[in-house]
Structure formats: C-alpha cells, structure tokens
Amino acid sequence: MFDVQQTTAGDWAVVAAGARALIVEGQDATALRGLAAAVSSGFAETLEALAADGFARTPSFGLIEGAAGRAMIAVRGPVTATVRTHDGERSIDADGVSTWLEQQVAEATAVTLAVTGMADGAASARPALPLADGIVWAAGVSWGGTSAAQAVVPVVAPEAKRAPITAPVQVEAAVEPEPEPLAEPEPEPVPVRVPDHAESEVEAGETRIPDATLSEVTHTDAAEADATGYDHLFGATMMRSVEDAAVRPAEEAEPARIDLPRFITDSAPARPSAEAGDHDGLTIMSGSLDGLRAQDSAQHTAADGAQEAQPPAAPSPRFFVDLADGRREYLEPPIVVGRAPVASTTARGPAPRPVTVDSAERDISRSHTTIAVEGDTVVVTDLHSRNGTMIVLPGKPPQKLRSGEPTAVIAGTVVDLGSGVTLTVGEDA
C-alpha cells in the first residue's frame, strides 16, 4: 500500500502495482497504461519501458520497489528519494547523473519520492491518500515498510461441525432360503441266496454244511465295483475266478525302438569294422598317420579356398567440405562450424571437431551448424542459429533448414551460413 499526494492533471503521475510504485513526468493516457503493465511485470521491466526510446527521450522519474527489510530505488531528473532507516534519514538524487541513479537500501522502514522544487501549495495542503494499484495524478508517493506488518487479518471462527443426520433404516426380514429337495435314497442291494444243492447222496467221510451257515452274496453295479479297487488293501474279501489264479510265464516284451535325430546319429562314432581286430579305439597305429595327415591337409586347403573366394569389401566413400577460404575439412569425425564452436560429446558417436569461421557482421552463431556422415549419407543440422542455415542442392532452389532437424544432402550441395561463409560438400572418388 502506498500514500500519494494528489496534484493537478498533466504534471506528474503515480503508477502503483503490487510492491512497486513509479512517479513519472507528464505522460499521456496511452503511455501511462503501457507503464502500468511494465510496473506490474517487474523493476527491470519498468526501467526498460522508460528507456525504450533512448536515453535522450527518457522522462524524469522515480521508481521504488519495497519489501520487508529492503527497498530498491531508481531516480532520474528532479526526483528526490528520502529514505528512513533505523539509523536516521538520508536523501538520494540523480544530480550530475546523465541516465539515472539506482540503489538498494537495506533495513529501510519508509521511502518518499517527491519532485524537487515543485511549488504547489494547494497540492501540499491536501492529505495523502492510499493507493494499492492504479494510476493517479500526484506530486509524490510514500511507502512504509511496516504497513504490511500492521495489517490485521480477521480470524474467522471455524464452523461447528454438525452431527450427521441419519435416516431410519428399515430392516427387511431375512428371507429363509427354500430347503433343497432331499435326494432319494438308493435302493439297498437285494441279497441273493445261493441255491441249495440238490439232494444227493453223501459220500463217506464228507461233511454237509448247514444252510444257516451259508453267506449271502450281494451284487452291486459295475461302477461301484470299480470304485472299490482298493478293497484288498483294507482286508476286504475279493471274489476272483479260478482263471485269475492261474500262473503263466511272463512273455518277453520286445524293446521299444527309439528314433534318434539325424544330427545325433551323424555325430556318433562309427562302429569299428571287423577287420580292425582287437582295438581299444585310443591307440593310433603308424599306418593311420598318413591318412590323418592327408585329411588335415584337405581341410586346410578347403578353408583357404573359401577365404580367397570371398570378394573384398568395397571401401566406404570419404566425404569432406570445402570452405570459401580454401580449407578442406573431412567429416570423420563430424564437425561443428561456427564463430566460436563448442564440440559437445554424444553417447552414440565420436565427439565432433570444431571448425571456426570468420564473421565480420557477427551474423554467424558461436555454434552454428553441425555436419556429419551417417552411413553413406551426409547430414546437416542447424543448431538453433541466429540467422539460420541455407542449403542449395545441385539443380534445386535454396532451402532454409529447420532448427535442430537433421537434413540429408548429397555431394555438390552448398551450405550457406550467411556473411558470405559457404561450405561445399564433396566426395573422394
């Protein structure tokens, strides 16, 4: 917040925005609106806007940017800044300065900007008015470093929390699930009594078993019989036929034939012939040495012939650029061309080599263009230069490169950096 001393229109105006205030000599409404935007932007932006038309046309002004514990002040012409600190007061003016005087004062508690020698009794008699943001015709402006600290912010009591309103909940009676229908019991197996033996004559020495002692045999389904396949483990009686009790000699099964892949059978050592006799396979006879030597010589001859049959690889072409001053620079490694080029290393290739060129008009950037070879192609990239890079392909009109975008060129292309500096791409035959 600032305090201003109002005056008549057309003399001096005060522009306030945020923590900055500007008092400037008479300007029109359009110029004051432009200065208001600059004051809102910053201290340096305001000075730049005031001196936009040159120092000769810069109006007299006073500028202050206040903050807790310090103040930035700039004055030009008949404007005087009165600064109050804990040690007292002192004045700052631009007497004898052709541009303006700029100072930073620490521990400033109040600053007043006023026009020296301005005689306006009516204006001085008026009380100072507060100004936060805006433009007003005034003869002076004051800032107090403690005004922000004296501002009282009303404390708003927190709103009491209301108890949550709960609506009555209707509890529906739980619906009992319908009972599942009971499975019908399976019919019990019908006991089958073994028929009594027909009356026959009892041979001597035989004992007849009474009918009451005969056991009842139950017949069950085939599925149940299969399910009780482990009954013999638990001591259950197993019914078997006489045929099952017969003992038969086990038939010798024919061993299964295993088909091995061809690459396994080919790598297996051949069986020794019958003519070899008793041989352990490790001892080399003197008669076998000549055969081994001939086999090794044939293998070496075949390998040497295969190597000689391969045609030699064609050499890669070497690219270069010819400068206007007669220099020739090969593109292995890549080059960075500019007024004072800086070669930055990259992780995917060799570090480029700097090539310096002269620029009388200083239109060429420090690192203007990079030229590299990728595969069998020359690639030119403009490094966001000041005036850009032009290329002229053979038989094509000039083309301006996009900044930072690699462009492939061919031999005979002219790269123009401006200021008469050109590079011609060439290729060794």
C-alpha positions in Angstrom: 0.0 0.0 0.0 1.3 3.5 -1.0 0.3 7.0 0.0 0.1 9.6 -2.8 -0.1 13.5 -2.7 -2.6 14.4 -5.4 -1.9 17.2 -7.8 -3.4 18.7 -11.0 -3.6 16.7 -14.2 -0.7 17.0 -16.7 2.2 17.5 -14.3 3.3 14.2 -12.7 1.6 10.8 -12.4 2.0 7.9 -10.0 1.6 4.3 -11.2 1.3 1.7 -8.4 1.1 -2.1 -8.8 2.0 -4.7 -6.2 5.1 -3.8 -4.3 6.3 -1.2 -6.9 5.4 2.5 -7.4 6.5 4.8 -10.2 6.3 8.7 -10.3 6.9 9.9 -13.8 6.8 13.3 -15.5 3.7 14.2 -17.6 2.7 11.4 -20.0 -0.5 10.8 -22.0 -3.0 8.2 -21.0 -1.8 5.6 -23.6 1.8 5.9 -22.3 0.6 5.6 -18.7 -1.3 2.4 -19.5 1.9 0.9 -21.0 3.9 1.9 -18.0 1.3 0.3 -15.7 1.8 -3.1 -17.5 5.6 -2.7 -17.1 5.3 -1.8 -13.4 3.2 -5.0 -12.8 5.9 -7.1 -14.6 8.9 -6.0 -12.5 11.6 -3.5 -11.6 13.9 -4.1 -14.6 10.9 -4.2 -17.0 9.8 -0.8 -15.8 13.3 0.7 -16.4 13.4 -0.9 -19.9 10.0 0.6 -20.8 11.0 4.1 -19.6 14.2 4.0 -21.8 12.6 2.3 -24.8 13.0 5.5 -27.0 16.6 6.1 -25.9 18.2 8.0 -23.0 17.6 11.4 -24.6 13.8 10.8 -24.6 13.7 9.1 -21.2 11.4 11.1 -18.9 12.3 12.1 -15.4 11.0 9.5 -12.9 11.3 7.9 -9.5 10.8 4.2 -9.0 10.6 2.2 -5.8 10.2 -1.5 -5.0 9.6 -2.1 -1.4 9.8 -5.3 0.6 10.3 -6.3 4.2 13.7 -5.1 5.3 14.9 -3.6 2.0 14.0 -1.1 -0.8 15.1 -0.8 -4.4 15.2 2.8 -5.6 15.9 4.4 -9.0 15.7 8.2 -9.6 16.2 10.5 -12.7 15.9 14.2 -13.0 14.5 16.4 -10.3 13.1 13.5 -8.2 14.5 13.0 -4.7 14.1 9.9 -2.6 14.0 10.3 1.2 14.9 7.0 2.9 14.3 6.3 6.6 16.2 3.6 8.4 16.9 2.7 12.0 20.0 5.0 11.8 18.0 8.0 10.5 17.1 9.6 7.2 19.1 10.2 4.1 18.3 11.6 0.6 19.1 10.0 -2.8 19.0 12.1 -6.0 20.4 11.9 -9.6 22.2 15.2 -9.5 25.1 15.0 -12.0 24.0 11.7 -13.5 23.2 11.6 -17.2 21.0 8.4 -17.1 19.5 7.5 -13.7 20.8 6.5 -10.2 19.9 3.1 -8.8 20.5 2.0 -5.2 19.3 -0.8 -2.9 18.8 0.2 0.8 18.8 -2.5 3.5 16.7 -2.1 6.6 14.6 0.6 5.1 11.4 1.4 7.0 9.9 4.2 4.8 10.7 5.8 1.5 9.2 9.0 0.0 9.6 10.0 -3.7 9.0 13.7 -4.3 9.7 16.3 -7.1 12.4 18.8 -6.1 11.3 22.4 -6.3 7.7 21.7 -7.2 5.7 24.7 -5.8 2.0 23.7 -5.4 0.6 24.9 -2.2 -2.8 23.6 -2.9 -1.4 20.1 -3.5 0.8 20.1 -0.4 -2.2 21.1 1.7 -4.2 18.1 0.6 -4.0 15.0 2.8 -2.2 11.9 1.4 -4.5 9.3 0.0 -3.8 5.5 0.0 -3.2 3.8 -3.3 -2.9 0.0 -3.8 -3.0 -0.5 -7.6 -3.8 2.2 -10.2 -2.8 5.4 -11.9 -3.3 8.9 -10.3 -2.1 12.4 -10.9 0.2 13.1 -7.9 3.2 15.0 -6.8 4.7 12.4 -4.6 4.4 8.9 -3.3 5.4 7.3 0.0 6.0 3.7 1.1 6.1 2.4 4.7 8.0 -0.8 5.3 5.9 -1.7 8.3 2.4 -1.2 6.8 2.1 -4.8 5.7 3.1 -6.0 9.1 0.4 -3.8 10.8 -2.4 -5.2 8.7 -4.8 -7.2 10.8 -6.5 -10.2 9.3 -9.8 -11.1 11.0 -9.9 -14.5 12.4 -13.0 -16.5 11.3 -14.1 -19.0 13.9 -14.4 -22.4 12.4 -17.9 -23.6 11.7 -19.1 -26.0 14.3 -19.4 -29.5 12.9 -22.9 -30.7 12.6 -23.9 -34.1 13.7 -24.6 -36.3 10.8 -28.3 -36.9 10.2 -29.1 -40.5 9.9 -32.4 -41.6 8.5 -34.2 -44.5 10.0 -33.2 -47.7 8.3 -35.9 -50.2 7.6 -34.6 -53.7 8.2 -36.3 -56.2 6.0 -37.0 -59.6 7.4 -34.5 -62.1 6.2 -36.0 -64.5 3.8 -35.1 -68.0 4.7 -33.8 -70.0 1.7 -36.0 -72.7 0.5 -34.8 -76.1 1.6 -33.2 -78.2 -1.1 -35.0 -81.3 -2.1 -33.6 -84.4 -0.4 -32.0 -86.9 -2.6 -34.0 -90.1 -2.8 -32.2 -92.9 -1.0 -30.7 -95.5 -3.3 -32.3 -98.9 -3.1 -30.5 -101.4 -0.9 -29.0 -104.3 -2.7 -31.2 -107.4 -2.7 -29.5 -110.3 -1.1 -29.3 -113.3 -3.3 -29.2 -116.6 -1.6 -27.0 -119.3 -3.0 -29.3 -122.1 -4.1 -29.2 -125.2 -2.0 -27.5 -128.1 -3.5 -29.8 -130.8 -4.7 -30.3 -133.7 -2.5 -27.6 -136.1 -3.3 -26.0 -139.0 -1.7 -23.4 -138.1 0.8 -20.2 -139.9 0.2 -18.4 -141.5 3.1 -16.2 -139.1 5.0 -17.9 -135.9 3.7 -19.5 -133.3 5.9 -22.6 -131.4 4.9 -22.7 -127.6 5.7 -26.0 -126.5 7.2 -28.0 -123.9 5.3 -27.9 -121.4 8.1 -24.1 -121.0 7.8 -24.2 -120.1 4.1 -23.2 -116.5 3.5 -25.3 -114.1 1.5 -23.6 -112.6 -1.6 -24.7 -109.1 -2.7 -24.5 -107.9 -6.4 -23.7 -104.3 -6.9 -23.3 -102.1 -10.0 -20.2 -102.2 -12.1 -19.4 -98.6 -11.2 -19.4 -99.5 -7.5 -17.1 -102.4 -8.1 -14.7 -100.2 -9.9 -14.7 -97.7 -7.1 -13.7 -100.4 -4.6 -10.5 -101.3 -6.4 -8.5 -100.7 -3.2 -10.6 -103.0 -1.0 -7.8 -105.6 -0.9 -5.6 -103.1 1.0 -8.1 -102.9 3.8 -8.7 -106.7 4.3 -11.9 -107.0 2.3 -12.7 -110.3 0.7 -12.1 -110.3 -3.0 -14.0 -112.6 -5.3 -11.8 -114.0 -8.0 -12.2 -116.7 -10.6 -10.1 -119.8 -10.9 -8.8 -118.4 -14.2 -7.3 -115.4 -12.4 -5.3 -117.8 -10.1 -3.5 -119.5 -12.9 0.2 -118.8 -13.1 1.6 -118.1 -16.6 5.2 -117.4 -17.6 5.8 -113.7 -18.4 6.3 -113.0 -22.1 9.4 -111.1 -23.0 8.3 -107.8 -24.4 10.1 -106.5 -27.5 12.2 -103.4 -26.5 10.8 -100.2 -27.9 12.6 -98.7 -30.8 13.9 -95.2 -30.3 14.3 -92.9 -33.3 17.1 -90.5 -32.8 17.5 -87.3 -34.8 19.9 -87.4 -37.7 22.4 -84.9 -36.2 22.9 -87.2 -33.2 23.4 -90.3 -35.3 25.8 -88.5 -37.6 27.9 -87.3 -34.7 28.1 -90.8 -33.1 31.4 -92.6 -33.8 31.2 -95.4 -36.3 31.4 -98.9 -35.1 34.8 -100.5 -35.7 34.9 -102.8 -38.6 35.6 -106.5 -38.2 38.9 -106.1 -40.0 40.2 -103.8 -37.2 40.6 -106.6 -34.8 41.1 -106.2 -31.1 41.5 -102.3 -30.8 40.6 -100.0 -27.9 39.9 -97.0 -30.2 42.6 -94.8 -28.5 45.8 -96.1 -29.9 46.9 -94.6 -33.3 48.7 -97.1 -35.5 51.6 -96.0 -37.6 49.6 -96.9 -40.7 46.8 -94.4 -39.8 49.1 -91.4 -39.5 49.3 -90.9 -43.3 45.5 -90.8 -43.5 45.2 -88.3 -40.7 47.8 -86.0 -42.4 46.0 -86.1 -45.7 42.6 -85.4 -44.1 44.0 -82.4 -42.2 45.7 -81.0 -45.3 42.4 -81.3 -47.3 40.5 -79.4 -44.6 43.1 -76.6 -44.5 43.0 -76.3 -48.3 39.2 -76.1 -48.4 39.2 -73.4 -45.7 41.9 -71.3 -47.5 40.0 -71.6 -50.8 36.7 -70.4 -49.1 38.6 -67.4 -47.7 40.1 -66.5 -51.1 36.7 -66.9 -52.8 35.2 -64.0 -50.8 35.3 -60.7 -52.7 37.0 -57.8 -50.9 34.5 -55.3 -49.3 34.1 -52.1 -51.3 35.7 -49.1 -49.4 33.3 -46.5 -48.0 33.4 -43.1 -49.7 35.1 -40.3 -47.8 33.1 -37.0 -47.6 34.5 -33.5 -47.0 33.5 -29.9 -47.2 35.5 -27.1 -49.0 35.4 -23.7 -47.2 35.4 -20.4 -49.1 38.9 -19.7 -47.8 40.3 -22.8 -49.4 40.3 -25.1 -46.4 39.1 -28.7 -46.8 37.7 -30.4 -43.7 36.9 -34.1 -43.8 33.8 -35.3 -42.0 35.5 -38.0 -40.0 34.7 -37.3 -37.2 31.7 -34.9 -37.6 32.4 -31.1 -37.5 30.7 -28.2 -35.7 31.0 -24.9 -37.7 30.6 -21.5 -36.1 32.2 -18.3 -34.9 33.5 -20.0 -31.7 32.2 -23.6 -31.9 31.9 -25.8 -28.9 32.1 -29.5 -29.5 29.8 -31.4 -27.2 30.2 -35.1 -26.8 27.4 -37.5 -27.6 27.0 -41.1 -26.3 26.2 -42.7 -29.7 29.2 -41.5 -31.7 32.6 -39.8 -31.7 33.0 -36.3 -30.4 32.6 -33.7 -33.2 35.5 -31.5 -34.2 35.1 -27.7 -34.0 35.8 -25.7 -37.2 36.0 -21.9 -36.8 34.9 -19.4 -39.5 35.1 -15.6 -39.5 32.0 -13.3 -39.5 32.6 -9.6 -39.9 28.9 -8.8 -39.2 28.7 -11.4 -36.4 25.7 -12.9 -38.0 27.1 -16.4 -37.6 26.4 -18.0 -34.2 29.1 -19.4 -32.0 28.0 -23.0 -32.7 26.0 -22.5 -36.0 25.8 -25.9 -37.8 27.0 -29.4 -37.5 27.8 -31.7 -40.5 28.2 -35.4 -40.0 28.2 -38.7 -42.0 25.6 -41.3 -41.1 26.2 -44.5 -43.1 26.8 -43.3 -46.7 24.8 -40.0 -46.3 25.9 -36.5 -45.3 23.6 -34.9 -42.7 23.5 -31.1 -42.0 21.8 -29.8 -38.8 21.2 -26.2 -37.9 22.0 -25.7 -34.1 19.3 -23.1 -33.5 21.5 -20.4 -35.0 20.7 -16.7 -35.0 20.1 -16.2 -38.8 19.5 -19.8 -39.8 21.3 -22.1 -42.4 20.5 -22.3 -46.1 21.4 -25.3 -48.4 21.4 -25.4 -52.2 21.2 -28.9 -53.7 22.6 -29.3 -57.3 19.9 -28.1 -59.7 17.5 -27.1 -56.8 16.4 -23.7 -55.4 17.8 -22.6 -52.0 16.2 -24.2 -48.9 16.3 -23.0 -45.3 16.8 -25.7 -42.7 14.6 -26.1 -39.7 16.4 -25.6 -36.4 17.5 -28.8 -34.8 16.2 -31.0 -37.6 18.8 -33.2 -39.4 18.7 -32.9 -43.3 20.4 -35.3 -45.7 22.4 -33.8 -48.6 24.4 -35.1 -51.5 27.8 -34.2 -52.9 27.8 -30.8 -54.6 25.5 -29.2 -52.0 26.4 -25.7 -50.9 25.8 -24.9 -47.2 25.4 -21.1 -46.7 25.8 -19.8 -43.1 25.5 -16.1 -44.0 28.0 -13.2 -44.2 29.5 -14.8 -47.3 30.6 -18.0 -45.5 29.8 -21.1 -47.6 30.8 -24.8 -47.4 30.6 -27.2 -50.4 30.0 -30.9 -49.7 32.4 -33.2 -51.7 33.2 -36.8 -52.0 36.5 -38.6 -52.8 36.4 -40.6 -56.0 
